[in-house]
Amino acid sequence: MSDIFREVDEEVRSDQFSKLWKRFAPFVYLTAGLIVVGTAGYRGYEYWENKQSQSAGAEFLEAVKLSEAGNHAEAQASFVSMESSIGGYPMMARMRIGTELALQGQNEDAIKAFEDVAADSSTPTVYKGLANIRAAYLLLDSGDLAAVKQNTEVLAVAGNTWRFSALEILGAAEYKAGDLEAARTRFSEIVGDPAAPSDISGRAQIYLELITSALGEDEKGTE
């Protein structure tokens, strides 16, 4: 008797499952289809993105070669054409545009190009700092101490990637402006920090010797 009840129970459950399957099968198939289509679409986009990135990379390298060959105007045009490229290439191209302008002697336009990169909210922090440093180096030629400070003082703090470069630029600008004591403070900070890159520390030491010599001459002149 128990076997009969078991068979009846199994038939009932089978019937219920069949009804549920008929009811929800379309949704199951739809979900499975969406997963397949979504996966295929993602893989397709990945492939497209990879191809676009490779193309942008090749274009960027060709533009760099033009620059290295001295064809700065052509290189600049190539970098400008990369503004809509994928990944980080547009930002890198904008940095290179500033470089090409500077190499062509167009310092004001180059400074603006770098400052625009630094002001762009989409630019990664480390590249914002680099853009400000590049602009400040060019501003040294103009002798505009206030403009140099505006670009670099926020970088000349402990823990900042560009701290030592910023200190060097600030010191050089102050030295050029005749503020030798302020310049000495900047260069002493570099020389006194063992973490300072050797090339920057070496240049800072030379500046300190020049400042010491200049101040010594001033003192003799007042005796």
C-alpha positions in Angstrom: 0.0 0.0 0.0 2.8 2.4 0.9 4.3 1.9 -2.7 1.0 3.1 -4.2 1.0 6.3 -2.1 4.6 6.9 -2.9 3.9 6.6 -6.7 0.9 8.9 -6.4 3.0 11.4 -4.4 5.7 11.3 -7.0 3.2 11.8 -9.9 1.7 14.8 -8.0 5.1 16.3 -7.5 6.0 15.6 -11.1 2.8 17.3 -12.3 3.5 20.3 -10.1 7.0 20.6 -11.4 5.7 20.4 -15.0 3.3 23.2 -14.4 6.0 25.3 -12.7 8.4 24.7 -15.5 5.8 25.7 -18.2 5.1 28.8 -16.2 8.7 29.9 -15.6 10.6 28.3 -18.5 10.4 31.5 -20.6 12.0 33.5 -17.9 14.7 30.9 -17.5 15.5 30.9 -21.2 15.4 34.7 -21.3 17.8 35.0 -18.4 20.2 32.4 -19.9 20.0 34.2 -23.2 20.8 37.6 -21.6 23.8 36.0 -19.8 25.1 34.6 -23.1 24.5 37.9 -25.0 26.0 39.9 -22.2 29.1 37.8 -22.0 29.5 37.9 -25.7 29.1 41.7 -25.7 31.6 42.2 -22.9 34.1 40.0 -24.7 33.5 41.8 -27.9 34.0 45.2 -26.2 37.1 43.9 -24.5 38.5 42.9 -27.9 37.6 46.2 -29.4 39.0 48.2 -26.5 42.3 46.2 -26.8 42.6 46.8 -30.5 41.9 50.6 -30.0 44.5 50.7 -27.2 47.1 49.0 -29.4 46.3 51.4 -32.2 46.6 54.5 -29.9 49.8 53.2 -28.5 51.3 52.8 -32.0 50.1 56.2 -33.0 51.6 57.8 -29.9 55.0 56.1 -30.5 55.0 57.3 -34.1 54.4 60.9 -32.9 57.3 60.5 -30.4 59.5 59.4 -33.2 58.6 62.5 -35.2 59.5 64.7 -32.2 62.8 62.9 -31.7 63.6 63.5 -35.4 63.0 67.2 -34.9 59.6 67.3 -36.7 57.9 69.1 -33.8 55.1 70.7 -35.7 54.1 67.3 -37.2 54.5 65.6 -33.8 52.2 68.2 -32.3 49.6 67.7 -34.9 49.7 63.9 -34.3 49.3 64.4 -30.6 46.4 66.7 -31.1 44.6 64.1 -33.2 44.7 61.7 -30.3 42.3 63.7 -28.1 39.6 61.1 -28.6 41.8 58.1 -28.2 41.0 55.4 -25.7 42.6 55.0 -22.2 45.3 57.3 -20.9 46.6 58.3 -24.3 44.6 61.6 -24.6 46.1 62.9 -21.4 49.6 61.8 -22.3 49.2 63.4 -25.7 48.1 66.7 -24.1 51.3 66.6 -22.0 53.3 66.0 -25.1 51.6 68.9 -26.9 53.0 71.2 -24.2 56.5 69.7 -24.7 56.3 70.2 -28.5 55.2 73.8 -28.1 58.1 74.4 -25.7 60.6 72.8 -28.2 59.3 75.2 -30.8 60.0 78.2 -28.6 56.3 78.8 -27.9 56.7 79.0 -24.1 53.5 80.9 -23.3 51.4 78.4 -25.2 53.3 75.5 -23.7 52.7 76.9 -20.2 49.0 77.2 -20.9 48.9 73.6 -22.2 50.5 72.3 -19.1 48.3 74.4 -16.8 45.2 73.2 -18.6 46.2 69.6 -18.0 46.8 70.3 -14.3 43.4 72.1 -14.0 41.5 69.2 -15.6 39.6 67.3 -12.9 40.0 64.0 -14.9 43.9 64.2 -14.8 45.4 61.8 -12.2 46.9 63.6 -9.2 50.5 62.6 -10.0 50.2 63.9 -13.6 48.6 67.2 -12.3 51.8 67.6 -10.3 54.0 66.8 -13.3 52.1 69.3 -15.5 52.6 72.0 -12.8 56.3 71.2 -12.6 56.7 71.4 -16.4 54.9 74.8 -16.5 57.0 76.1 -13.6 60.3 75.2 -15.3 59.2 77.3 -18.3 58.0 80.1 -16.0 61.6 80.3 -14.7 62.6 82.0 -17.9 60.1 84.7 -17.5 61.3 85.6 -14.0 57.7 85.6 -12.7 58.3 84.4 -9.1 54.6 84.7 -8.2 53.6 82.5 -11.1 56.3 79.9 -10.2 55.1 79.8 -6.6 51.5 79.4 -7.7 52.4 76.3 -9.7 54.8 74.7 -7.2 54.3 75.7 -3.5 51.5 73.2 -3.0 53.9 70.4 -4.2 56.8 71.4 -2.0 55.5 69.5 1.0 56.6 66.3 2.7 55.2 63.2 1.1 54.5 64.8 -2.3 55.9 62.9 -5.3 57.2 66.2 -6.8 58.4 67.8 -3.6 62.2 67.9 -4.4 61.5 69.2 -8.0 59.2 71.8 -6.6 61.8 72.9 -4.0 64.5 73.2 -6.7 62.3 75.3 -8.9 61.2 77.6 -6.1 64.9 78.0 -5.0 66.0 78.8 -8.5 63.2 81.3 -8.9 64.0 83.0 -5.6 67.7 83.0 -6.5 66.9 84.6 -9.8 64.7 87.2 -8.1 67.6 88.1 -5.7 66.0 86.6 -2.6 69.1 84.6 -1.6 68.0 83.8 1.9 64.8 82.3 0.8 66.6 80.4 -1.9 69.2 79.1 0.6 66.3 77.8 2.8 64.9 75.8 -0.2 68.2 74.3 -1.2 69.2 73.5 2.3 66.0 71.6 2.7 66.9 69.5 -0.3 70.6 68.9 0.7 69.6 68.0 4.2 67.1 65.3 3.2 68.7 61.9 2.4 65.6 61.0 0.3 66.4 63.7 -2.2 67.4 62.4 -5.7 71.2 62.7 -6.1 70.9 64.9 -9.3 68.7 67.4 -7.6 70.7 67.3 -4.4 73.9 67.9 -6.4 72.4 71.0 -8.1 71.1 72.3 -4.8 74.6 72.0 -3.3 76.0 74.1 -6.2 73.4 76.7 -5.6 74.2 76.9 -1.9 77.9 77.5 -2.8 76.9 80.3 -5.2 74.7 81.8 -2.5 77.4 81.6 0.1 79.8 83.2 -2.2 77.4 86.0 -3.2 76.5 86.8 0.4 80.2 86.8 1.3 80.9 89.4 -1.4 78.0 91.5 -0.2 79.3 91.5 3.4 82.8 92.5 2.2 81.3 95.3 0.2 79.6 96.7 3.3 82.8 96.7 5.5 
